[in-house]
Amino acid sequence: MLDLINVDYSTQIPNNVGLAEDRQVLRGLERWHPGYLDWWKDMGPEGFQESLVYLRTAVSVDPKGWAKFDYVRMPEYRWGVLLAPQEEGRKVNFGQHIGEPAWQEVPGEYRAMLRRLIVIQGDTEPASVEQQRHLGKTAPSLYDMRNLFQVNVEEGRHLWAMVYLLHKYFGRDGREEAEELLRRRSGDADHPRMLGAFNEATPDWLSFFMFTFFTDRDGKMQLESLAQSGFDPLSRTCRFMLTEEAHHMFVGETGVGRVIERTCKAMKEAGIEDPNDLTKIRALGVIDLPTVQKKLNTHYPLTLDLFGSEISTNAANFYNAGLKGRFEETKIDDDHRLTESTYPVLKLVNGEIRNVDEPALTALNMRLRDDYTNDCAKGVERWNKIIAKEGVNFRLELPHVAFNRQIGEFRDVHATPSGVLLSDGDWAKARDSYLPSSSDGEFIESLMQPQTEPGKYAGWIAPPRIGIDSKSGEFEYVKIHE
């Protein structure tokens, strides 16, 4: 019987899915592996491929003790294929197949839909590594550098997770899709990544922290929805990916929190009470809170666009087929079919933003986006508590969902962060008060000077409360010159 908890390291590809006995899939993945390493060396963290990094590696899928920590060079990291243990007697929990046994093989009629879901999820993973590849050179500490690299190697492992499903269940089509995942490049004019947010630049560390807070949180929502899937291998894959994704959001939330804390303390030490006195605050070498708000205003709408159009027949089809559920589907008290239900959707009606009841099946993207917004709001409140604790009179806010959108109901309008509709001319005049201007970007870039001495931190960010793996503040998380 297969050991579904512990990870087998006897093959080139660590796994808990019995690859040693599945020779065809193992050979396919071994053929894919060199191309993956070439991609990692070309598009992974630039300048640090030979550095020893204190990384965690999965040794089990037991939530109580699944990882070990040690120094490793990133190209030698043991990426693997890990699925959560199979639940005995698991059923499809929603859609027209509700109550049927969960599928262990791909249902023929849903083959194309399922492949599309897996490819889109898979495409986001290498994209974020590509977006973040230059950030190591401006890391504010070895602690932060190590966290960046941990996020990067785990996004790489999440790519492996999707590639395994493509190889195992989709034959030649799956193998060709797996090759394409290595050919596309974030921001490339000819072969861009599939989703817009994953073609944007990540120019600085505040952007990285916002990305891991907002965009990795979208990843959490999507993985939670796919973890409900009636296709059991996809569900099990996503359940374990969520274990790793939690760290990425931790990096984002605590990173922004530490930026805020450092700014507030610097203001107090200098006797500055007005958070809008940008000249004086920036002279202290910290990032002013209005600019933090502008960065928030950039990343939140960009991530909302990842949920797609509010009304979506694709989402309805995925749900009806039992392939992709809602966030925490089994905790929702309804019939899990949604054929008679409605859901309120914000729409533009006669020049006004209004709630309109739409069929719940086609409004699934809106519901997932609302769940996401509620989750984001809790994190923003935790940032506001840091500001309040330091006695600074300022609040961060999530902008209105109509603000700065490129996809969905509000893509063709301009709105303020509070949701007031603007003409094109008024938007052009006001834009730089809502979103980072070129001078804001230049100021943040000027602060991005690396700090590579163990236990030291750049002046614009506070140290973390605790270290990784209970290590002391002086611990050398990355041995750059080894």
N, C-alpha and C positions, 0 to 999 in steps of 0.2 A: 504493500500500500504506500502511496506517495506521502511524504512528510510535507504537509501544506503550511506548516508554521515556520520551520527553519529553512534557511536559504542554502541551496547546494552550490558550493564553489568548485566542484570538480570539473566543470566544463569551462570553456573560455567565457561563457555568458552566465553569470550567477543567476539562479532562478529557483522558484519553488513550484514549477509547473511540469516537472519531469522531462525536461528537454533531453536528458541523456537517453531516454527511451523513444523520443520523438525525433528520429534522425533527420527526417526530411525538413522539418521546421528548423532544427538546430543547424543543418548545413546552410539553409537559406539565410539565417541570421548571421552565421559566420562569414558568409559572402558579403553581407551588408555591412559588417563591422568595420573593415578597412576604410570604406567610404565615409562612414560616420567619424572615424578618427581623423581622416583628412579634413572633413568639415570642421571638427572641433579645433584642430590646429590652425585652420584658416580663419575661422569665425568666432572661436571661443576667446576667453580673456587674453587680451594682447599684452605680451611682455612678461607673462607669469607662468608660462607652460612648464618651466623647469623648477619653479618654486615649490617648496614643501608646504602644504596647507593642512591645517588641523581640521579635517573633515569628518563628518559622521557618514557611516556606510551601513546600509540595512543588513542585518544578519538574521532577521526573523520578521514575521508580520504580527507577532504578539504585541499588542499595544503597550504592555508593561515593560518590555525590554527588547525593542526591535533594532536598536542601533548601537554601533560601537564607534569610538572616536580614535583617530590616529593621524599622523602625518602621511600625506600622499601627494605625489605629483599628479596634477589633474588629468593628463592624458593616460595615466595608469590607474585612474579611479575605476572601481569595479561596478560599472553600470550593469543593471540586471533586469530581469523580468519577474515582477512580484505581484501576486494576486492575493487578496484577502481570502481566508478560508471559505470553502463552499458551505452554504447553509443548507442543511438537510431539508428536503421538502419545500424549498422556496417556490413561491408562486408569482405569476404576473400580477401586479398590484393595481393596475389601472388600464383604461382603454377597453377596446372591444374584446380583448383576450383575458380580462380580469378573472382570476381564479384558476386559470390553466397553469400547469407546471412551467416554471421558468425554462427558457430554451438553453440548451447546452451547445446547439449548433445554430447557424444562421438560418432563419426561416427564408425559404427561397423568394417569397413575394416581397420581402423587405431588404433584400440583399443590397440594392443600390442605395436605399435610404440610410441603412446602417453604416455602409462604407463611407458615405458622405459625412455622417456625424463623427466617425472616428478620424477621418482625414482632417476635418476642420479643427478638432481638438488637438490632433497631433501637430498641425502646422503652427499653432501658437507657441509650442514649447521651445523649438530652436529659435523662433523669431525673437523671443525676449533675450536669449543669450546673445544674439547678434546685436540687438539694440544696446546691450550693456557692456560690450566687449572692451570699450576704452576706459571704463570707470576705475579700474584698478589703479591706473596711473595717478589718479587724484584722490585716492581714498583718505578720509580724515583720520583713520587709525588702522592698525593691523586687525583689530576686532571687527571693524566695519568691512575691511577688505575680505576677511575670512567669511563673513556673512554673505557678501556678494558672491563669492566663489561657491559657497554652499548652495545658494539659490541656483546658480548656474549649473552645477553638476546635477542637481535634482531636476531641473527643467530638462536636462539631457536624458535623465532616467525616465522622465515622463514621456519623452519622445520614444524611447525604447519600448515603453508599455504599449503605446499605440501601434508601433511597428510590429510587435509580436502578434497583436490581434490581426493585423493586415496579412502577415505571413501565414498564420495558423488557419485563418478562416476564409480567406478571399483569393487563394490561389494566385495565378499569374497577375490578375488585376491588382491584388493586394501588394504583390512584390513591386509592380510598377509604381503604385502610389507611394510606397516606402522610398523608392529611389527619388521620386519627385520631391519628397519632404526634405531631401538633402540638396536639391537643386535650387529651390526658391531662396531668396535672400530678402531680409528686411530692408524696405526702402529702395530696392532695385527697380529701375525703370522698366526693364524687360521681364523680370521674373520676381515680382513682389510677393510678399506673404499674403494670405487670403483675406485677412481682416484688417481694416484701416488702422486701428490703434497699434497694430504690430508692425506698421511701416513708419511710425513716427520716431524721431530721434529721442534719445535719453541723454541730454547734454551734460547733466550735472547730478550731484548726489541728492539734492532735494527732489529733483525729478524722479530719481530712482526710488526714493522712499515713498513718494506719492504713487508711483507705478505699482510698487509692491503692496501698498495699502489698497488702492482702488482697483487696479487691473487684475492683480492676483486674487482679489476678492470676487471679481467676476468669475475667475477660474474656479474658485470654491463653489459658487452658485451653479456653474455649468456642470462641474464634477458631481455635485450633490444630485443634480437632476439626472445625470447619466448613471449614477449609482443606483437609481431606482429602476433601471432598465430591465425589461423582461429577458433580454439577452444576458445570461448570467455571467459569462466571462468579462463582458464590458462592465457590469455592475461591480464585480470583484476587483477588477483593475482599478476602477475609480475610487473604491472605498479605501484602498491602500494609498493611492495618490493623495487623498485628502489628509492623511496623516502627515505627509511631507509638506503639503501646501500650507498648513497651519504656521509653519516656521516662516514662510515667505511673508505672510501678512503680519507676523510678529515683527519682522525686520522693518517693514514699512511703518507700522503704527509707532513702534518705539523710536524709530529714526526721526520721524517728524516730531514726536514728543520731545526728543532730546534737543532738536533745533529750537523748538519753542522755549524749552526750559532755559537754554543758554542765553537766548535773546532777552527773556524776561529778567534773568539775573543780572545781565550786563546793564540793562536799563536801570534797574534798581541801584546797582553799584555806582552808576554815573548820575543818579538823581534825575533821570528823564522820566516824566510821567505820561507825556503824550505819545501814544504808540504810532501816531501819524507824522511825527517829526523825523522823517526819513533821513535827512542829512546828518543829524546828530547820531541817530541809531546806527546808520551804516558806517559812520566814522569809528564806531567801536569794533568793527570787523565781524558783525553778526547780521543775520538776515531778518529784516523788519517783518512784523506780523502782517501788514497789508500785502507784502509780497508773498508770504506764505499763503494768504487767502487767494491771491492771483494764481498761484501754482495749483491750488485746490480747484479753482475755477477752470483750469485747463484739463486736469486729469479726470475729474468726475464726468463731465459731458462726453469726453472721448470714450470713456468706459461705458456710459449709457448706450452709446451707439453700437457697442458690441452685442447688445441684446437684440438688435435687429428692429424691424418695424413693430409697432405696438400690436397691429393686427396682422396675423401671419397664418396662411393656410399650411405652410411647411410645419410650423410648430404644432398645429392641430393634427396633421397627419402623423408626425412623430409620436404624439401622445396617444392617438387613437390606435396606432399599431403596437403600443406598449414598449416603444424603444427609448423614449425620454420622458420622464415624469416631471412633477413639480418639486420645488424645494420641500424636503421633508414630507413627501407625498403620503406616507402611511400615517402621519400625525394629523392629517386634515380630515375633518368630519363632513364628508359628503359622499356621493355615490361613486366617485372616481371614474366616472364616464363622461360627465359634463355635457351631455347632449341637450339637457334642458336648462342649464345654468347660464347666468350672465355675470359679467365682471365690469366694474366701472373703468373706463379708459379716458385719459385726458386727450382732448382733441381740439383742433382749431375750428370753431363753428361761427361763421359770419364775422370773422375778425376778432372773436373772443375765445379765450381758453376755457373749455367747459368739460365736466365729466359727462360721458355718454355711456350708457349700459350697452355692452356688446356681448355676443355669444362667448361664453367662457372658454370654449375650445379654441377659438381663433385669437383670444386675448391672453394666451399663455405667456408670451414674451413680456407683456405688461405686468402680469402678476409676478413673474420672476424678477423683473426689474424693481417692482415695489418692495419685494423681499430684500433685494440687494440694497436699495436706498435705506431701508430701516436698519440694516446691518451697518452700513456706512455711518449713519447718524449717531449710532452708539459710540463708534470710535471717535468721531468728531467731538462728541461731548466729553470724552476722556481727555482730549487735547484741551478743551475749554477749562477743565478742572485744573490742569497744570497752570494755565494763564491766571485763573482766579486765585489759586494758591499763592502765586507770586505777587498778587495785588495789582495786576495790570488791568486796566479797563478796556477790554477788547474781547470780541467773540468771533470765532470762526463759524461760518455757516455753509451748508451745502447750497449751491445755487439752484434755482428753479429748473425743472426738467426741460423747459423750453429754451434754456440758455445755451447758445453756441452749439447747436446740434447740426449734424451732417446727415443723419439717417432718421427716418420716421416722420411723425406728424409735424414736427417743428423744423424740418430741414430747410424750409424756404423762408423762414422769418427770422427777425432779430428780436431778441428780448433781453432785458436787464437780468441780473442775477435774482431779482425779486419777482420776475415774471411779467414786467411791463413791456408791451410790444413797442418797438422803435422803428422809425423809418430808416432806410439805408444811410441817409445823411447823418442822422443822429447817432446811429451805431458807429459810423466811421469816426465821429468826434469823441465818442465815449469809450471806444474799444480799449484803449490803453489804461483806462482806470479800472477795467475789469479783468484784463488778461495781461500777462507779462509783456512789457515793451522791450525793444531791443536794448535799451539802457538797463532795464532790470536784469535781463539776461547777461549783459556784460558785467554788471556788479556781482552777480552770483558766481560767474565764471572766475572773476578776480579772486574770490575766496577759495577756489578749488585748488589749494596747494597741498600736496601729499604730506602726511605725517606717518613716518614708518618706524618710529622709535617705539619699542614695546611699552605699553602703559601710558603713552602720550596721545592727546587728541587735538585736532585742529580747533582753533579758537572759536569757530562758529557752531560747535556742537558739544553738548554735555556728555560726560562719560556715561556708560550704561550702569544700571543699578547692580546687576550681577554679570559675571562672565559666562562664557560658554563652557558647559561640562564642569561647572563649579570651579573654574580656573581663576587664579588671582588676577588682579589688575595689571600685573607686570608680565603676564604670560605672552610668549611670542607665537601668536596665532598663525602667522605666515613667516616662514624662513625664506626671505626673498633671494638670498644669494647662495643658497645651498647648492 
